């Protein structure tokens, strides 16, 4: 039996909360939903509340709300003949950075206190006061389960096979048009080349259609594959189950000992690193031949006693005919040479950059200095070359939305561009607004009156980007940046996002070839409300006034309005601010 609530919150008991929603002076129940799962003997009750006209003892009010929802969950289970022995709770609100999770635990006499303590602990860790649920609807979900009678394993008959027919995109297929019966080997070669060669689309197209120097190469490779696996040319058909294993085994033996495309590039098993070209691989690698630049198992090339040849162009001595042939056909002879005096093999490209004129015997490349010098001279750190700072602009923006009709989403964004004197990036006009109606009491540089302010703002911040832009908004990770993300997504842009649960920390979208627009939430830099910035930084400005959000309605535009407390949403404020 669940214990009765303590006396300290008798005024907020289950009967008071559920009896009459309109007569309760502190809390209003906005919604209620119950679910029961017979398979797992579990129930879930979700209730939505709104706290207003905050009492002097808000913790007791919270305890009463938790007690109410838990009691409903227990009652729901008992109606189905289930006596729960464990429960868990989730508290969610737009004022919370993340939902508060109370893990499933045994039902005891102090369950309510444990949930309340866990909730207050989260509030303290976030450096927020007890008012983080006031003024906005919040949802309390309680799940109960009977573990004692629940089977440890649940058996079922399984799911029926799907009868849905998948439609293959015709553009995703590699089309092969042949006038013989070798289509199996054509498809294998085409797939092999497409997956391993990583050619650009135009080159693969030329290969498949015998164009631009690749005439009949595709057909020749397919015929060679058939000869290699022993497939005769006079058959009417070729069974895939018979020939594909032979082809796979042939390819495995053909490339045995080679590791490629593990990381999108060739991979050296000796150095355990990737490289782009064999000629650019480390000269110190034990699996690389210094004379012909080939890398992999079986290298460097082994000496053959019967063969010797000296190359007068690069100065190297070769004792392997295959090594000598490859160094001439691959043009490695002109890019790597051997010094006749000291015997060092040096790279032509590296020794002729930055004004250097070829190899000097006494000098070696120093990784500390980043240049060639005599090892006996000692090292020095090359001074840094200061690069000019890339110009960027900072935009501070804020959205104000119309809330004149319940359930509808009005859009009335307003953006402010940061004021910087003599700014070569922003230009002359630095304070801009986007609105559906003109105004005259606030001085700005440019007024943009449009039917769709949000779309116009996103177009402006993207199209006007001549350099990188950093756009800041306070609490934008849960409001302003979300609206911007939707508009960017509609335009086909996919920003890179850094998120924390449901809050967006940074949103980065590329504009053009090299410019970026970066949206950031200033709450991560200054974790406090805008009204708290004035006393926190001792600013010599007027305190942030309260804004009458509910007056922001089209019928009030162009009129002189005198707002009342309800227009400021005063019922959701703490008592001292409400006064």
VENWOUR-V180444 format. One record per residue. N is the residue number from 0. RES is the residue in one small letter. SS is DSSP state (H for helix, E for strand, - for the rest). PHI is phi in radians with two decimals (none if undefined). D_CENTER is the distance of its C-alpha to the mean C-alpha in Angstrom with 1 decimal. Layout:
# VENWOUR-V180444
n,res,ss,phi,d_center
N,RES,SS,PHI,D_CENTER
N,RES,SS,PHI,D_CENTER
This chain:
# VENWOUR-V180444
n,res,ss,phi,d_center
0,x,-,none,47.7
1,x,-,-1.31,45.1
2,x,-,-1.15,46.7
3,x,-,-1.22,47.7
4,x,-,-1.20,45.8
5,x,-,-1.08,47.2
6,x,H,-1.20,49.7
7,x,H,-1.22,47.7
8,x,H,-2.24,45.6
9,x,H,-1.08,48.4
10,x,H,-1.17,47.9
11,x,H,-2.05,44.4
12,x,-,-1.33,45.4
13,x,H,-1.08,44.3
14,x,H,-1.12,47.3
15,x,H,-1.18,46.7
16,x,H,-1.29,43.1
17,x,H,-1.69,43.7
18,x,H,-1.21,47.2
19,x,-,-2.49,46.8
20,x,-,-1.28,43.6
21,x,-,-1.41,45.4
22,x,-,-1.47,47.8
23,x,-,-1.23,45.4
24,x,-,-1.43,45.2
25,x,-,-2.13,41.9
26,x,E,-2.40,39.4
27,x,E,-2.22,38.7
28,x,E,-1.58,37.4
29,x,E,-1.63,35.2
30,x,E,-2.87,34.4
31,x,E,-2.67,35.0
32,x,E,-2.55,33.8
33,x,E,-2.21,35.1
34,x,E,-2.43,34.2
35,x,E,-2.39,36.1
36,x,E,-2.06,35.4
37,x,-,-1.20,38.7
38,x,-,-1.10,37.2
39,x,-,-1.95,35.7
40,x,-,0.93,38.1
41,x,E,-2.20,35.3
42,x,E,-2.32,35.1
43,x,E,-2.41,32.5
44,x,E,-2.11,33.6
45,x,E,-2.09,31.3
46,x,E,-2.21,32.9
47,x,E,-1.90,31.7
48,x,E,-2.18,33.6
49,x,E,-2.40,34.1
50,x,E,-1.71,36.0
51,x,-,-2.50,38.2
52,x,-,0.89,41.3
53,x,-,-1.02,40.1
54,x,-,-1.36,43.0
55,x,-,-1.30,44.1
56,x,-,-2.11,42.8
57,x,H,-1.18,39.3
58,x,H,-1.12,38.6
59,x,H,-1.13,41.5
60,x,H,-1.12,40.0
61,x,H,-1.09,36.7
62,x,H,-1.03,38.7
63,x,H,-1.12,40.6
64,x,H,-1.16,37.5
65,x,H,-1.09,36.1
66,x,H,-1.05,39.6
67,x,H,-1.11,39.8
68,x,H,-1.18,36.7
69,x,H,-1.12,37.5
70,x,H,-1.08,41.0
71,x,H,-1.15,39.9
72,x,H,-1.14,37.7
73,x,H,-1.14,40.7
74,x,H,-1.15,43.1
75,x,H,-1.10,40.9
76,x,H,-1.17,41.0
77,x,H,-1.18,44.7
78,x,H,-1.12,45.4
79,x,-,-1.68,44.2
80,x,-,1.35,46.4
81,x,-,-2.06,43.6
82,x,-,-1.80,44.0
83,x,-,-1.21,40.6
84,x,-,-2.16,40.4
85,x,E,-2.46,36.7
86,x,E,-2.63,34.3
87,x,E,-2.41,30.8
88,x,E,-2.51,29.4
89,x,E,-2.28,26.2
90,x,E,-2.07,26.4
91,x,E,-2.30,23.9
92,x,E,-2.81,24.2
93,x,-,-1.20,22.4
94,x,-,-1.44,23.9
95,x,-,-1.63,22.2
96,x,-,-1.12,18.9
97,x,-,-2.59,18.5
98,x,-,-1.12,21.0
99,x,E,-1.63,23.9
100,x,E,-1.83,24.5
101,x,E,-1.89,28.0
102,x,E,-1.05,28.2
103,x,E,-1.09,30.9
104,x,E,-2.55,34.2
105,x,E,-1.16,37.9
106,x,-,-1.39,39.7
107,x,-,-2.25,42.0
108,x,-,-1.28,44.0
109,x,-,-1.92,41.4
110,x,H,-1.10,38.4
111,x,H,-1.09,38.2
112,x,H,-1.10,38.5
113,x,H,-1.12,35.8
114,x,H,-1.13,33.3
115,x,H,-1.14,34.4
116,x,H,-1.12,34.2
117,x,H,-1.12,30.7
118,x,H,-1.13,29.7
119,x,H,-1.18,31.5
120,x,H,-1.13,30.1
121,x,H,-1.11,26.5
122,x,H,-1.09,27.8
123,x,H,-1.22,29.5
124,x,H,-1.16,26.5
125,x,-,-1.52,24.5
126,x,-,1.02,27.6
127,x,-,-2.03,28.4
128,x,-,-1.43,31.8
129,x,-,-1.24,33.1
130,x,-,-1.63,32.4
131,x,-,-1.33,28.7
132,x,-,-1.93,29.8
133,x,-,-1.41,32.5
134,x,-,1.52,32.4
135,x,-,-2.46,29.5
136,x,-,-1.07,29.6
137,x,E,-2.39,28.3
138,x,E,-1.99,28.2
139,x,E,-2.01,29.9
140,x,E,-2.03,29.4
141,x,E,-2.06,31.8
142,x,E,-1.99,31.8
143,x,E,-2.10,35.0
144,x,E,-2.65,36.0
145,x,-,-1.81,39.3
146,x,-,-1.41,38.5
147,x,-,-1.15,42.2
148,x,-,-1.77,43.0
149,x,-,-1.49,39.7
150,x,-,-1.12,40.1
151,x,-,-1.21,38.0
152,x,-,-2.25,37.3
153,x,-,-1.92,37.0
154,x,-,-1.70,38.4
155,x,-,-2.65,37.8
156,x,-,-1.51,38.9
157,x,-,1.56,35.5
158,x,-,-1.70,33.8
159,x,-,-1.15,35.6
160,x,-,-1.14,34.5
161,x,-,-1.32,32.6
162,x,-,-1.70,34.8
163,x,-,-1.27,32.0
164,x,-,-1.61,32.3
165,x,-,-1.40,29.2
166,x,-,-1.71,29.4
167,x,-,-1.59,28.5
168,x,-,-1.20,27.4
169,x,H,-1.10,30.3
170,x,H,-1.29,28.3
171,x,H,-1.52,26.5
172,x,-,-1.62,29.9
173,x,-,-1.58,31.7
174,x,-,-1.48,35.1
175,x,-,-2.17,38.2
176,x,-,-2.01,41.6
177,x,-,-2.27,44.5
178,x,-,-1.94,48.2
179,x,-,-2.31,48.7
180,x,-,-1.83,47.7
181,x,-,-1.71,45.2
182,x,H,-1.09,42.1
183,x,H,-1.09,40.7
184,x,H,-1.31,40.8
185,x,H,-1.05,39.5
186,x,H,-1.17,36.4
187,x,H,-1.15,36.0
188,x,H,-1.17,36.4
189,x,H,-1.09,34.1
190,x,H,-1.16,31.3
191,x,H,-1.11,32.1
192,x,H,-1.15,32.0
193,x,H,-1.12,28.8
194,x,H,-1.48,26.9
195,x,H,-1.82,28.5
196,x,-,-1.40,29.5
197,x,-,0.95,26.1
198,x,-,-1.29,28.2
199,x,-,-1.16,27.1
200,x,H,-1.05,27.8
201,x,H,-1.16,31.1
202,x,H,-1.24,32.4
203,x,H,-1.16,31.8
204,x,H,-1.13,33.4
205,x,H,-1.10,36.4
206,x,H,-1.14,36.7
207,x,H,-1.27,36.8
208,x,-,-1.94,39.2
209,x,-,0.97,41.5
210,x,-,-2.10,40.9
211,x,-,0.88,41.1
212,x,-,1.47,42.5
213,x,-,-2.03,41.2
214,x,-,-1.09,44.2
215,x,-,1.03,44.7
216,x,H,-1.21,42.4
217,x,H,-1.09,40.3
218,x,H,-1.17,43.6
219,x,H,-1.13,45.0
220,x,H,-1.10,42.1
221,x,H,-1.20,42.4
222,x,H,-1.13,46.2
223,x,H,-1.08,45.7
224,x,H,-1.14,43.4
225,x,H,-1.11,46.1
226,x,H,-1.15,48.7
227,x,H,-1.19,46.7
228,x,H,-1.68,46.3
229,x,-,1.40,49.8
230,x,-,-1.54,49.2
231,x,-,-1.31,52.3
232,x,-,-1.68,52.2
233,x,-,-1.84,54.7
234,x,-,-1.47,52.8
235,x,-,-1.38,52.1
236,x,-,-2.67,48.8
237,x,-,-2.27,46.5
238,x,-,-1.39,45.0
239,x,H,-1.12,41.3
240,x,H,-1.14,42.0
241,x,H,-1.53,44.8
242,x,H,-1.75,43.3
243,x,H,-1.09,39.6
244,x,H,-1.03,40.2
245,x,H,-1.16,42.7
246,x,H,-1.16,40.2
247,x,H,-1.10,37.5
248,x,H,-1.13,40.1
249,x,H,-1.12,41.3
250,x,H,-1.15,37.9
251,x,H,-1.14,37.3
252,x,H,-1.25,40.7
253,x,H,-1.14,40.2
254,x,-,-1.90,37.1
255,x,-,-1.12,38.1
256,x,-,1.55,37.0
257,x,-,-1.81,34.4
258,x,-,-2.02,30.7
259,x,E,-2.39,28.6
260,x,-,1.13,25.1
261,x,-,-1.17,23.8
262,x,-,-2.19,21.1
263,x,-,1.43,21.7
264,x,-,-2.50,24.7
265,x,E,-1.04,28.1
266,x,E,-2.18,28.3
267,x,E,-1.66,31.3
268,x,-,-1.27,32.4
269,x,-,-1.34,34.8
270,x,-,-1.46,32.5
271,x,-,1.00,29.4
272,x,E,-2.66,27.3
273,x,E,-1.64,26.2
274,x,E,-2.63,28.1
275,x,-,-1.52,28.0
276,x,-,-2.34,31.8
277,x,H,-1.11,34.7
278,x,H,-1.22,36.5
279,x,H,-1.68,33.7
280,x,-,-1.25,33.5
281,x,-,-1.01,34.9
282,x,-,-1.20,38.7
283,x,-,-1.48,39.1
284,x,-,-1.15,37.5
285,x,-,-1.34,40.2
286,x,-,-1.83,39.2
287,x,E,-2.13,39.6
288,x,-,-1.53,42.9
289,x,-,-1.23,43.7
290,x,-,-1.51,46.2
291,x,-,-2.10,44.2
292,x,-,1.32,40.5
293,x,-,-1.31,39.7
294,x,E,-2.23,37.4
295,x,-,2.35,37.3
296,x,-,-1.07,39.8
297,x,-,1.58,43.4
298,x,-,-2.06,42.8
299,x,-,-1.15,44.3
300,x,-,-1.09,47.1
301,x,-,-1.43,50.2
302,x,-,-1.31,53.6
303,x,-,-2.00,56.3
304,x,-,-1.08,59.7
305,x,-,-1.36,61.3
306,x,-,-2.03,58.9
307,x,-,-2.71,58.7
308,x,E,-2.68,57.8
309,x,E,-1.80,57.1
310,x,-,-1.68,54.9
311,x,-,-1.28,56.4
312,x,-,-1.37,53.3
313,x,-,-1.87,50.9
314,x,-,1.38,53.6
315,x,-,-1.68,52.3
316,x,E,-1.81,54.5
317,x,E,-2.00,53.5
318,x,-,-2.11,54.9
319,x,-,-2.55,52.8
320,x,H,-1.13,53.4
321,x,H,-1.11,50.0
322,x,H,-1.14,48.4
323,x,H,-1.13,50.6
324,x,H,-1.11,50.0
325,x,H,-1.18,46.2
326,x,H,-1.22,46.3
327,x,H,-1.50,48.3
328,x,H,-1.28,46.5
329,x,-,-1.56,43.0
330,x,-,1.15,44.1
331,x,-,-1.27,43.3
332,x,-,-1.11,46.9
333,x,-,-1.48,46.2
334,x,-,-1.82,43.0
335,x,E,-2.40,44.3
336,x,E,-2.33,47.8
337,x,E,-2.03,50.0
338,x,-,-1.29,52.1
339,x,-,-1.25,55.8
340,x,-,-1.50,56.6
341,x,-,-1.81,54.0
342,x,-,1.36,52.6
343,x,-,-1.45,48.9
344,x,E,-1.53,46.6
345,x,E,-2.17,44.6
346,x,E,-1.57,41.9
347,x,-,-1.17,43.2
348,x,-,-1.15,40.0
349,x,H,-1.20,39.1
350,x,H,-1.54,42.6
351,x,H,-2.19,43.0
352,x,-,-1.76,40.0
353,x,-,1.01,40.3
354,x,-,1.41,44.0
355,x,-,-1.39,44.9
356,x,-,-1.98,47.7
357,x,-,1.36,47.5
358,x,-,-1.45,48.1
359,x,-,-2.14,50.1
360,x,-,-1.03,51.5
361,x,-,-1.45,51.2
362,x,E,-1.86,47.6
363,x,E,-2.28,44.4
364,x,E,-1.34,40.8
365,x,E,-1.87,39.6
366,x,-,-1.27,35.9
367,x,-,-1.29,36.6
368,x,-,-1.45,38.2
369,x,-,1.29,36.2
370,x,E,-2.71,39.5
371,x,E,-1.58,42.7
372,x,E,-2.84,45.6
373,x,E,-1.21,48.5
374,x,H,-1.03,47.4
375,x,H,-1.29,50.5
376,x,H,-1.27,49.6
377,x,-,1.66,46.8
378,x,-,-1.82,43.2
379,x,-,-2.51,41.9
380,x,-,-1.53,38.4
381,x,-,-1.16,38.0
382,x,-,-1.07,37.4
383,x,-,-1.24,34.0
384,x,-,-1.63,33.9
385,x,-,-1.27,32.5
386,x,-,-1.53,30.3
387,x,-,-1.10,30.5
388,x,-,-1.22,27.7
389,x,-,-1.28,25.6
390,x,-,-1.18,26.4
391,x,E,-2.57,23.8
392,x,E,-2.13,24.2
393,x,E,-2.00,23.3
394,x,E,-2.10,23.1
395,x,E,-1.89,23.8
396,x,E,-2.30,23.5
397,x,E,-2.60,24.3
398,x,E,-1.87,24.6
399,x,-,-2.06,27.7
400,x,-,-1.98,28.0
401,x,-,-1.34,31.2
402,x,-,-2.27,31.9
403,x,-,-1.70,35.4
404,x,-,-2.48,35.1
405,x,-,-1.15,33.7
406,x,-,1.66,30.9
407,x,-,-1.76,30.3
408,x,-,-1.99,27.5
409,x,-,-1.57,29.0
410,x,-,-2.12,27.1
411,x,-,-2.51,28.7
412,x,E,-1.31,26.2
413,x,E,-2.35,27.8
414,x,E,-2.09,26.3
415,x,E,-2.06,27.9
416,x,E,-1.55,27.5
417,x,-,-1.05,28.3
418,x,-,-1.47,31.9
419,x,-,-2.32,32.6
420,x,-,-1.29,36.1
421,x,-,0.94,36.8
422,x,-,-1.61,33.2
423,x,-,-1.39,33.1
424,x,-,-1.57,29.6
425,x,-,-1.32,29.9
426,x,-,1.47,33.5
427,x,-,-1.33,36.2
428,x,-,-1.66,34.3
429,x,-,-2.14,31.9
430,x,-,-2.12,32.0
431,x,E,-2.19,30.9
432,x,E,-2.33,30.8
433,x,E,-2.22,29.8
434,x,E,-2.63,31.9
435,x,-,-1.57,33.9
436,x,-,-2.36,37.2
437,x,-,-1.32,38.8
438,x,-,-2.49,39.8
439,x,-,-2.40,42.3
440,x,-,-1.51,42.3
441,x,-,-2.01,39.2
442,x,-,-1.32,39.5
443,x,-,-2.40,36.5
444,x,-,-1.35,36.5
445,x,E,-2.42,35.3
446,x,E,-1.83,35.2
447,x,E,-1.90,33.2
448,x,E,-1.67,34.7
449,x,-,-2.60,32.9
450,x,-,-1.29,32.6
451,x,-,-2.19,28.8
452,x,H,-1.11,27.7
453,x,H,-1.10,23.9
454,x,H,-1.12,23.9
455,x,H,-1.15,26.1
456,x,H,-1.13,24.1
457,x,H,-1.12,20.9
458,x,H,-1.10,23.1
459,x,H,-1.16,24.8
460,x,H,-1.26,21.8
461,x,H,-1.56,20.4
462,x,H,-1.27,23.9
463,x,-,-1.58,25.4
464,x,-,-1.48,23.0
465,x,-,-1.76,25.2
466,x,-,-2.69,23.1
467,x,E,-1.17,20.0
468,x,E,-2.22,19.6
469,x,E,-1.99,18.4
470,x,E,-1.89,18.7
471,x,E,-1.89,19.4
472,x,E,-2.59,20.2
473,x,-,-1.44,21.6
474,x,-,1.02,19.9
475,x,H,-1.24,17.7
476,x,H,-1.11,14.6
477,x,H,-2.09,16.6
478,x,-,-2.53,18.6
479,x,H,-1.06,18.7
480,x,H,-1.19,15.0
481,x,H,-1.18,14.8
482,x,H,-1.13,17.7
483,x,H,-1.15,16.3
484,x,H,-1.04,13.1
485,x,H,-1.06,15.5
486,x,H,-1.18,17.7
487,x,H,-1.13,15.1
488,x,H,-1.13,14.0
489,x,H,-1.10,17.8
490,x,-,-1.41,18.3
491,x,-,1.54,16.1
492,x,-,-1.67,13.4
493,x,-,-2.09,9.6
494,x,-,-1.21,8.1
495,x,E,-1.40,5.2
496,x,E,-2.16,4.7
497,x,E,-1.98,6.1
498,x,E,-2.10,7.8
499,x,E,-2.25,11.1
500,x,-,1.02,12.4
501,x,-,-1.85,13.1
502,x,E,-1.85,13.0
503,x,E,-1.63,10.6
504,x,E,-1.51,11.3
505,x,E,-2.57,10.1
506,x,E,-2.33,9.2
507,x,E,-2.23,9.8
508,x,E,-2.28,11.5
509,x,E,-1.51,13.9
510,x,E,-2.11,17.5
511,x,-,1.33,20.1
512,x,-,-1.54,20.3
513,x,-,-2.46,19.5
514,x,E,-1.83,18.9
515,x,E,-2.23,15.8
516,x,E,-2.00,15.7
517,x,E,-2.01,13.8
518,x,E,-1.78,14.1
519,x,E,-2.34,14.7
520,x,E,-1.70,16.5
521,x,H,-1.23,19.9
522,x,H,-1.13,20.4
523,x,H,-1.27,18.4
524,x,-,-1.59,21.1
525,x,-,-2.28,23.9
526,x,-,-1.28,23.5
527,x,-,-2.78,26.4
528,x,-,-1.26,27.5
529,x,H,-1.09,28.8
530,x,H,-1.17,32.3
531,x,H,-1.46,32.0
532,x,H,-1.19,31.2
533,x,H,-1.10,34.8
534,x,H,-1.27,36.5
535,x,H,-1.16,33.8
536,x,-,-1.91,34.2
537,x,-,0.89,37.8
538,x,-,-1.37,37.1
539,x,-,-1.56,40.3
540,x,-,-2.35,39.1
541,x,-,-1.23,39.8
542,x,-,-1.04,38.0
543,x,-,-1.11,35.3
544,x,-,-1.34,37.3
545,x,-,-1.34,36.4
546,x,-,-1.87,35.2
547,x,-,-1.39,36.9
548,x,H,-1.05,34.0
549,x,H,-1.28,36.2
550,x,H,-1.45,38.5
551,x,-,-1.30,35.8
552,x,-,-2.29,37.4
553,x,H,-1.00,38.7
554,x,H,-1.22,42.3
555,x,H,-1.65,42.3
556,x,-,-1.18,41.3
557,x,-,1.42,44.2
558,x,-,-2.07,46.0
559,x,-,-1.64,46.8
560,x,-,-1.93,45.4
561,x,-,-1.98,46.3
562,x,-,-1.18,43.5
563,x,-,-1.87,44.4
564,x,H,-1.07,42.6
565,x,H,-1.11,40.8
566,x,H,-1.20,39.2
567,x,H,-1.59,37.5
568,x,-,0.98,36.3
569,x,H,-1.18,38.6
570,x,H,-1.12,38.8
571,x,H,-1.60,35.3
572,x,-,-1.65,36.2
573,x,-,-1.15,37.8
574,x,H,-0.99,41.7
575,x,H,-1.18,42.1
576,x,H,-1.33,39.8
577,x,H,-1.18,41.2
578,x,-,-1.21,44.7
